[in-house]
Amino acid sequence: MIKYIRNQIPFSALIALMFTCYLAYYLLLSKSGWHTSITSIITMAQTTALPRHLLILAFLPIYIACMIFGSALIGIYLGNTVPALITRISKKTNASE
C-alpha cells in the first residue's frame, strides 16, 4: 500500500498536503485572532439570536469539511505545481546559458 502511494503521489505533493492539512487542523483548533477555530465560532454563535444560533451550528460541520478537504486540494495542487514551475524555470536558465 505504501509503495503504491509513493508511486502515485510525488513527494513534494505529499509534503505540501501534510503542511496544508496541519495548517487547517491548527486553524480549526487554536484560538487565533482570525476567529477560524471551532471554539470561537461556537462562542460567537451563543451571543446571537436563536434562529441564527441554530443556523451557525447547522453549518459548522460543513465548514469543518470544507476546511479539511479544501486544504487537501490546495496541498495537492501546490505540491504538483511548484516542482513543475521549478523545472520549467531551470530549463529556461539552462537553455539561455
N, CA, C and O atoms as CSV, one atom per row, in Angstrom:
chain,resi,resn,atom,element,x,y,z
A,1,MET,N,N,0.817,-1.189,0.000
A,1,MET,CA,C,0.000,0.000,0.000
A,1,MET,C,C,0.867,1.260,0.000
A,1,MET,O,O,0.591,2.202,-0.743
A,2,ILE,N,N,1.916,1.281,0.833
A,2,ILE,CA,C,2.790,2.442,0.908
A,2,ILE,C,C,3.545,2.620,-0.413
A,2,ILE,O,O,3.717,3.749,-0.874
A,3,LYS,N,N,3.994,1.525,-1.024
A,3,LYS,CA,C,4.688,1.626,-2.306
A,3,LYS,C,C,3.758,2.169,-3.380
A,3,LYS,O,O,4.191,2.931,-4.245
A,4,TYR,N,N,2.498,1.791,-3.338
A,4,TYR,CA,C,1.525,2.288,-4.308
A,4,TYR,C,C,1.326,3.790,-4.149
A,4,TYR,O,O,1.266,4.518,-5.139
A,5,ILE,N,N,1.224,4.253,-2.912
A,5,ILE,CA,C,1.056,5.684,-2.661
A,5,ILE,C,C,2.306,6.438,-3.091
A,5,ILE,O,O,2.209,7.516,-3.678
A,6,ARG,N,N,3.486,5.880,-2.802
A,6,ARG,CA,C,4.735,6.539,-3.197
A,6,ARG,C,C,4.864,6.640,-4.706
A,6,ARG,O,O,5.424,7.611,-5.215
A,7,ASN,N,N,4.356,5.653,-5.425
A,7,ASN,CA,C,4.449,5.694,-6.881
A,7,ASN,C,C,3.407,6.617,-7.494
A,7,ASN,O,O,3.637,7.133,-8.588
A,8,GLN,N,N,2.286,6.846,-6.850
A,8,GLN,CA,C,1.216,7.646,-7.417
A,8,GLN,C,C,1.313,9.123,-7.062
A,8,GLN,O,O,0.958,9.976,-7.876
A,9,ILE,N,N,1.783,9.436,-5.872
A,9,ILE,CA,C,1.832,10.828,-5.402
A,9,ILE,C,C,3.294,11.258,-5.310
A,9,ILE,O,O,4.095,10.585,-4.661
A,10,PRO,N,N,3.649,12.372,-5.952
A,10,PRO,CA,C,5.024,12.872,-5.815
A,10,PRO,C,C,5.324,13.275,-4.373
A,10,PRO,O,O,4.421,13.624,-3.612
A,11,PHE,N,N,6.586,13.224,-4.015
A,11,PHE,CA,C,6.995,13.531,-2.648
A,11,PHE,C,C,6.655,14.971,-2.278
A,11,PHE,O,O,6.253,15.248,-1.148
A,12,SER,N,N,6.817,15.882,-3.230
A,12,SER,CA,C,6.511,17.283,-2.947
A,12,SER,C,C,5.019,17.476,-2.677
A,12,SER,O,O,4.644,18.294,-1.838
A,13,ALA,N,N,4.170,16.733,-3.378
A,13,ALA,CA,C,2.727,16.824,-3.137
A,13,ALA,C,C,2.381,16.278,-1.759
A,13,ALA,O,O,1.499,16.804,-1.080
A,14,LEU,N,N,3.066,15.237,-1.353
A,14,LEU,CA,C,2.825,14.670,-0.031
A,14,LEU,C,C,3.234,15.641,1.070
A,14,LEU,O,O,2.526,15.783,2.067
A,15,ILE,N,N,4.369,16.308,0.896
A,15,ILE,CA,C,4.826,17.296,1.880
A,15,ILE,C,C,3.860,18.479,1.931
A,15,ILE,O,O,3.492,18.928,3.016
A,16,ALA,N,N,3.447,18.986,0.772
A,16,ALA,CA,C,2.513,20.116,0.743
A,16,ALA,C,C,1.166,19.718,1.331
A,16,ALA,O,O,0.528,20.518,2.015
A,17,LEU,N,N,0.729,18.493,1.072
A,17,LEU,CA,C,-0.529,18.002,1.632
A,17,LEU,C,C,-0.469,17.938,3.148
A,17,LEU,O,O,-1.410,18.347,3.829
A,18,MET,N,N,0.625,17.430,3.673
A,18,MET,CA,C,0.774,17.348,5.127
A,18,MET,C,C,0.833,18.742,5.749
A,18,MET,O,O,0.262,18.967,6.816
A,19,PHE,N,N,1.516,19.677,5.091
A,19,PHE,CA,C,1.620,21.040,5.611
A,19,PHE,C,C,0.264,21.730,5.631
A,19,PHE,O,O,-0.101,22.338,6.637
A,20,THR,N,N,-0.487,21.647,4.539
A,20,THR,CA,C,-1.764,22.350,4.484
A,20,THR,C,C,-2.797,21.702,5.405
A,20,THR,O,O,-3.625,22.401,5.990
A,21,CYS,N,N,-2.756,20.387,5.540
A,21,CYS,CA,C,-3.683,19.738,6.481
A,21,CYS,C,C,-3.348,20.106,7.919
A,21,CYS,O,O,-4.246,20.297,8.740
A,22,TYR,N,N,-2.054,20.205,8.227
A,22,TYR,CA,C,-1.665,20.645,9.568
A,22,TYR,C,C,-2.114,22.084,9.807
A,22,TYR,O,O,-2.572,22.422,10.898
A,23,LEU,N,N,-1.980,22.934,8.780
A,23,LEU,CA,C,-2.413,24.318,8.906
A,23,LEU,C,C,-3.924,24.405,9.141
A,23,LEU,O,O,-4.376,25.189,9.977
A,24,ALA,N,N,-4.701,23.612,8.415
A,24,ALA,CA,C,-6.156,23.607,8.627
A,24,ALA,C,C,-6.494,23.090,10.020
A,24,ALA,O,O,-7.373,23.635,10.688
A,25,TYR,N,N,-5.805,22.044,10.461
A,25,TYR,CA,C,-6.018,21.495,11.802
A,25,TYR,C,C,-5.696,22.551,12.858
A,25,TYR,O,O,-6.420,22.696,13.843
A,26,TYR,N,N,-4.605,23.287,12.646
A,26,TYR,CA,C,-4.226,24.347,13.582
A,26,TYR,C,C,-5.274,25.454,13.610
A,26,TYR,O,O,-5.645,25.927,14.684
A,27,LEU,N,N,-5.753,25.870,12.437
A,27,LEU,CA,C,-6.747,26.933,12.382
A,27,LEU,C,C,-8.069,26.513,13.009
A,27,LEU,O,O,-8.766,27.342,13.595
A,28,LEU,N,N,-8.421,25.238,12.893
A,28,LEU,CA,C,-9.683,24.769,13.464
A,28,LEU,C,C,-9.629,24.608,14.980
A,28,LEU,O,O,-10.654,24.723,15.651
A,29,LEU,N,N,-8.453,24.347,15.518
A,29,LEU,CA,C,-8.372,24.062,16.957
A,29,LEU,C,C,-7.762,25.173,17.800
A,29,LEU,O,O,-8.002,25.229,19.006
A,30,SER,N,N,-6.982,26.052,17.194
A,30,SER,CA,C,-6.338,27.085,18.009
A,30,SER,C,C,-7.230,28.316,18.107
A,30,SER,O,O,-8.087,28.568,17.260
A,31,LYS,N,N,-6.997,29.057,19.154
A,31,LYS,CA,C,-7.753,30.304,19.351
A,31,LYS,C,C,-6.916,31.445,18.788
A,31,LYS,O,O,-6.254,32.167,19.532
A,32,SER,N,N,-6.951,31.598,17.481
A,32,SER,CA,C,-6.170,32.650,16.833
A,32,SER,C,C,-6.989,33.931,16.739
A,32,SER,O,O,-8.167,33.954,17.096
A,33,GLY,N,N,-6.366,34.977,16.265
A,33,GLY,CA,C,-7.045,36.252,16.121
A,33,GLY,C,C,-7.975,36.306,14.922
A,33,GLY,O,O,-8.726,37.270,14.768
A,34,TRP,N,N,-7.941,35.293,14.073
A,34,TRP,CA,C,-8.762,35.288,12.862
A,34,TRP,C,C,-10.153,34.729,13.089
A,34,TRP,O,O,-10.981,34.777,12.180
A,35,HIS,N,N,-10.433,34.210,14.247
A,35,HIS,CA,C,-11.732,33.637,14.610
A,35,HIS,C,C,-12.144,32.510,13.659
A,35,HIS,O,O,-13.294,32.441,13.224
A,36,THR,N,N,-11.194,31.632,13.343
A,36,THR,CA,C,-11.491,30.493,12.481
A,36,THR,C,C,-11.640,29.196,13.252
A,36,THR,O,O,-11.996,28.174,12.666
A,37,SER,N,N,-11.378,29.210,14.552
A,37,SER,CA,C,-11.445,27.977,15.325
A,37,SER,C,C,-12.894,27.604,15.639
A,37,SER,O,O,-13.794,28.443,15.622
A,38,ILE,N,N,-13.080,26.350,15.918
A,38,ILE,CA,C,-14.411,25.838,16.239
A,38,ILE,C,C,-14.921,26.477,17.529
A,38,ILE,O,O,-16.100,26.812,17.642
A,39,THR,N,N,-14.034,26.641,18.487
A,39,THR,CA,C,-14.422,27.234,19.765
A,39,THR,C,C,-14.894,28.669,19.595
A,39,THR,O,O,-15.903,29.062,20.179
A,40,SER,N,N,-14.176,29.453,18.803
A,40,SER,CA,C,-14.582,30.847,18.626
A,40,SER,C,C,-15.885,30.957,17.841
A,40,SER,O,O,-16.671,31.874,18.082
A,41,ILE,N,N,-16.125,30.047,16.917
A,41,ILE,CA,C,-17.390,30.068,16.178
A,41,ILE,C,C,-18.557,29.716,17.101
A,41,ILE,O,O,-19.614,30.343,17.031
A,42,ILE,N,N,-18.371,28.729,17.954
A,42,ILE,CA,C,-19.434,28.348,18.885
A,42,ILE,C,C,-19.682,29.475,19.894
A,42,ILE,O,O,-20.830,29.759,20.237
A,43,THR,N,N,-18.604,30.117,20.370
A,43,THR,CA,C,-18.778,31.221,21.308
A,43,THR,C,C,-19.499,32.393,20.656
A,43,THR,O,O,-20.348,33.032,21.279
A,44,MET,N,N,-19.159,32.676,19.395
A,44,MET,CA,C,-19.842,33.745,18.691
A,44,MET,C,C,-21.309,33.394,18.455
A,44,MET,O,O,-22.175,34.266,18.517
A,45,ALA,N,N,-21.587,32.125,18.186
A,45,ALA,CA,C,-22.964,31.703,17.924
A,45,ALA,C,C,-23.824,31.803,19.174
A,45,ALA,O,O,-25.033,32.011,19.072
A,46,GLN,N,N,-23.228,31.660,20.345
A,46,GLN,CA,C,-24.001,31.725,21.580
A,46,GLN,C,C,-24.509,33.132,21.883
A,46,GLN,O,O,-25.458,33.296,22.649
A,47,THR,N,N,-23.891,34.137,21.294
A,47,THR,CA,C,-24.324,35.505,21.562
A,47,THR,C,C,-25.375,35.993,20.572
A,47,THR,O,O,-25.874,37.109,20.712
A,48,THR,N,N,-25.720,35.189,19.585
A,48,THR,CA,C,-26.705,35.606,18.583
A,48,THR,C,C,-28.097,35.115,18.960
A,48,THR,O,O,-28.273,34.375,19.928
A,49,ALA,N,N,-29.072,35.539,18.183
A,49,ALA,CA,C,-30.451,35.103,18.417
A,49,ALA,C,C,-30.582,33.616,18.079
A,49,ALA,O,O,-29.729,33.052,17.393
A,50,LEU,N,N,-31.642,32.995,18.560
A,50,LEU,CA,C,-31.816,31.547,18.434
A,50,LEU,C,C,-31.831,31.054,16.985
A,50,LEU,O,O,-31.130,30.085,16.692
A,51,PRO,N,N,-32.582,31.655,16.062
A,51,PRO,CA,C,-32.555,31.118,14.695
A,51,PRO,C,C,-31.163,31.180,14.064
A,51,PRO,O,O,-30.735,30.241,13.392
A,52,ARG,N,N,-30.464,32.288,14.284
A,52,ARG,CA,C,-29.115,32.405,13.732
A,52,ARG,C,C,-28.151,31.452,14.439
A,52,ARG,O,O,-27.247,30.902,13.811
A,53,HIS,N,N,-28.344,31.261,15.732
A,53,HIS,CA,C,-27.519,30.332,16.500
A,53,HIS,C,C,-27.644,28.918,15.932
A,53,HIS,O,O,-26.639,28.237,15.731
A,54,LEU,N,N,-28.861,28.485,15.675
A,54,LEU,CA,C,-29.069,27.148,15.111
A,54,LEU,C,C,-28.525,27.034,13.691
A,54,LEU,O,O,-28.023,25.983,13.294
A,55,LEU,N,N,-28.624,28.106,12.940
A,55,LEU,CA,C,-28.109,28.102,11.572
A,55,LEU,C,C,-26.584,27.990,11.558
A,55,LEU,O,O,-26.012,27.258,10.750
A,56,ILE,N,N,-25.946,28.712,12.449
A,56,ILE,CA,C,-24.479,28.644,12.537
A,56,ILE,C,C,-24.040,27.245,12.951
A,56,ILE,O,O,-23.099,26.694,12.379
A,57,LEU,N,N,-24.710,26.673,13.934
A,57,LEU,CA,C,-24.338,25.327,14.373
A,57,LEU,C,C,-24.666,24.271,13.332
A,57,LEU,O,O,-23.999,23.238,13.271
A,58,ALA,N,N,-25.688,24.513,12.507
A,58,ALA,CA,C,-26.024,23.556,11.453
A,58,ALA,C,C,-24.963,23.553,10.356
A,58,ALA,O,O,-24.680,22.507,9.772
A,59,PHE,N,N,-24.377,24.711,10.073
A,59,PHE,CA,C,-23.362,24.801,9.027
A,59,PHE,C,C,-21.944,24.543,9.531
A,59,PHE,O,O,-21.006,24.539,8.734
A,60,LEU,N,N,-21.770,24.332,10.805
A,60,LEU,CA,C,-20.439,24.093,11.360
A,60,LEU,C,C,-19.780,22.824,10.799
A,60,LEU,O,O,-18.599,22.880,10.456
A,61,PRO,N,N,-20.475,21.690,10.688
A,61,PRO,CA,C,-19.827,20.514,10.083
A,61,PRO,C,C,-19.433,20.737,8.625
A,61,PRO,O,O,-18.423,20.202,8.166
A,62,ILE,N,N,-20.217,21.519,7.900
A,62,ILE,CA,C,-19.869,21.824,6.513
A,62,ILE,C,C,-18.613,22.682,6.464
A,62,ILE,O,O,-17.757,22.486,5.602
A,63,TYR,N,N,-18.503,23.624,7.381
A,63,TYR,CA,C,-17.315,24.477,7.468
A,63,TYR,C,C,-16.076,23.635,7.756
A,63,TYR,O,O,-15.032,23.832,7.135
A,64,ILE,N,N,-16.189,22.706,8.687
A,64,ILE,CA,C,-15.052,21.851,9.035
A,64,ILE,C,C,-14.641,20.999,7.844
A,64,ILE,O,O,-13.452,20.871,7.556
A,65,ALA,N,N,-15.607,20.419,7.154
A,65,ALA,CA,C,-15.301,19.592,5.985
A,65,ALA,C,C,-14.665,20.410,4.878
A,65,ALA,O,O,-13.731,19.945,4.225
A,66,CYS,N,N,-15.156,21.620,4.658
A,66,CYS,CA,C,-14.563,22.490,3.625
A,66,CYS,C,C,-13.132,22.864,3.986
A,66,CYS,O,O,-12.270,22.916,3.109
A,67,MET,N,N,-12.871,23.121,5.245
A,67,MET,CA,C,-11.504,23.456,5.663
A,67,MET,C,C,-10.557,22.275,5.429
A,67,MET,O,O,-9.451,22.455,4.920
A,68,ILE,N,N,-10.991,21.073,5.798
A,68,ILE,CA,C,-10.113,19.913,5.681
A,68,ILE,C,C,-9.911,19.519,4.215
A,68,ILE,O,O,-8.776,19.362,3.766
A,69,PHE,N,N,-10.999,19.359,3.477
A,69,PHE,CA,C,-10.865,18.928,2.091
A,69,PHE,C,C,-10.310,20.039,1.206
A,69,PHE,O,O,-9.598,19.764,0.240
A,70,GLY,N,N,-10.627,21.287,1.528
A,70,GLY,CA,C,-10.050,22.396,0.774
A,70,GLY,C,C,-8.549,22.489,0.965
A,70,GLY,O,O,-7.813,22.746,0.012
A,71,SER,N,N,-8.092,22.283,2.188
A,71,SER,CA,C,-6.648,22.307,2.421
A,71,SER,C,C,-5.964,21.138,1.729
A,71,SER,O,O,-4.834,21.270,1.260
A,72,ALA,N,N,-6.635,20.001,1.662
A,72,ALA,CA,C,-6.058,18.857,0.953
A,72,ALA,C,C,-5.940,19.153,-0.542
A,72,ALA,O,O,-4.927,18.826,-1.161
A,73,LEU,N,N,-6.953,19.760,-1.113
A,73,LEU,CA,C,-6.897,20.107,-2.536
A,73,LEU,C,C,-5.805,21.129,-2.823
A,73,LEU,O,O,-5.073,21.004,-3.805
A,74,ILE,N,N,-5.697,22.133,-1.971
A,74,ILE,CA,C,-4.656,23.140,-2.152
A,74,ILE,C,C,-3.273,22.518,-2.004
A,74,ILE,O,O,-2.355,22.849,-2.755
A,75,GLY,N,N,-3.124,21.616,-1.036
A,75,GLY,CA,C,-1.834,20.951,-0.838
A,75,GLY,C,C,-1.426,20.101,-2.025
A,75,GLY,O,O,-0.266,20.131,-2.435
A,76,ILE,N,N,-2.345,19.353,-2.577
A,76,ILE,CA,C,-2.022,18.530,-3.749
A,76,ILE,C,C,-1.715,19.420,-4.951
A,76,ILE,O,O,-0.781,19.147,-5.705
A,77,TYR,N,N,-2.493,20.473,-5.129
A,77,TYR,CA,C,-2.245,21.393,-6.253
A,77,TYR,C,C,-0.872,22.040,-6.144
A,77,TYR,O,O,-0.113,22.061,-7.113
A,78,LEU,N,N,-0.552,22.569,-4.966
A,78,LEU,CA,C,0.751,23.211,-4.786
A,78,LEU,C,C,1.894,22.215,-4.913
A,78,LEU,O,O,2.942,22.526,-5.479
A,79,GLY,N,N,1.687,21.027,-4.386
A,79,GLY,CA,C,2.729,20.008,-4.461
A,79,GLY,C,C,3.013,19.548,-5.874
A,79,GLY,O,O,4.133,19.133,-6.172
A,80,ASN,N,N,2.037,19.611,-6.741
A,80,ASN,CA,C,2.260,19.229,-8.132
A,80,ASN,C,C,2.679,20.411,-8.996
A,80,ASN,O,O,3.390,20.217,-9.982
A,81,THR,N,N,2.270,21.605,-8.666
A,81,THR,CA,C,2.547,22.771,-9.499
A,81,THR,C,C,3.939,23.349,-9.252
A,81,THR,O,O,4.636,23.702,-10.203
A,82,VAL,N,N,4.344,23.448,-8.013
A,82,VAL,CA,C,5.626,24.080,-7.686
A,82,VAL,C,C,6.812,23.346,-8.315
A,82,VAL,O,O,7.664,24.014,-8.899
A,83,PRO,N,N,6.925,22.013,-8.235
A,83,PRO,CA,C,8.055,21.360,-8.904
A,83,PRO,C,C,8.031,21.538,-10.422
A,83,PRO,O,O,9.086,21.647,-11.047
A,84,ALA,N,N,6.838,21.567,-11.020
A,84,ALA,CA,C,6.757,21.788,-12.462
A,84,ALA,C,C,7.255,23.188,-12.826
A,84,ALA,O,O,7.947,23.366,-13.828
A,85,LEU,N,N,6.899,24.180,-12.004
A,85,LEU,CA,C,7.394,25.535,-12.250
A,85,LEU,C,C,8.904,25.630,-12.061
A,85,LEU,O,O,9.580,26.327,-12.817
A,86,ILE,N,N,9.430,24.945,-11.073
A,86,ILE,CA,C,10.874,24.970,-10.822
A,86,ILE,C,C,11.620,24.329,-11.977
A,86,ILE,O,O,12.644,24.856,-12.413
A,87,THR,N,N,11.132,23.200,-12.485
A,87,THR,CA,C,11.804,22.562,-13.613
A,87,THR,C,C,11.695,23.414,-14.873
A,87,THR,O,O,12.638,23.461,-15.662
A,88,ARG,N,N,10.578,24.081,-15.076
A,88,ARG,CA,C,10.420,24.954,-16.241
A,88,ARG,C,C,11.390,26.131,-16.167
A,88,ARG,O,O,12.000,26.495,-17.172
A,89,ILE,N,N,11.534,26.722,-14.997
A,89,ILE,CA,C,12.456,27.850,-14.831
A,89,ILE,C,C,13.901,27.387,-14.995
A,89,ILE,O,O,14.709,28.083,-15.609
A,90,SER,N,N,14.228,26.221,-14.453
A,90,SER,CA,C,15.602,25.730,-14.573
A,90,SER,C,C,15.934,25.367,-16.022
A,90,SER,O,O,17.079,25.537,-16.441
A,91,LYS,N,N,14.970,24.875,-16.794
A,91,LYS,CA,C,15.202,24.587,-18.210
A,91,LYS,C,C,15.446,25.866,-18.993
A,91,LYS,O,O,16.279,25.896,-19.898
A,92,LYS,N,N,14.703,26.945,-18.638
A,92,LYS,CA,C,14.898,28.226,-19.325
A,92,LYS,C,C,16.278,28.799,-19.030
A,92,LYS,O,O,16.931,29.338,-19.924
A,93,THR,N,N,16.727,28.685,-17.780
A,93,THR,CA,C,18.046,29.233,-17.434
A,93,THR,C,C,19.154,28.393,-18.049
A,93,THR,O,O,20.189,28.937,-18.434
A,94,ASN,N,N,18.966,27.079,-18.153
A,94,ASN,CA,C,19.973,26.223,-18.767
A,94,ASN,C,C,20.034,26.447,-20.265
A,94,ASN,O,O,21.111,26.368,-20.856
A,95,ALA,N,N,18.902,26.723,-20.891
A,95,ALA,CA,C,18.877,26.952,-22.333
A,95,ALA,C,C,19.503,28.293,-22.693
A,95,ALA,O,O,20.081,28.433,-23.771
A,96,SER,N,N,19.399,29.277,-21.812
A,96,SER,CA,C,19.938,30.595,-22.104
A,96,SER,C,C,21.453,30.649,-21.896
A,96,SER,O,O,22.115,31.551,-22.410
A,97,GLU,N,N,21.993,29.713,-21.165
A,97,GLU,CA,C,23.460,29.720,-20.893
A,97,GLU,C,C,24.235,29.162,-22.005
A,97,GLU,O,O,25.462,29.098,-21.932
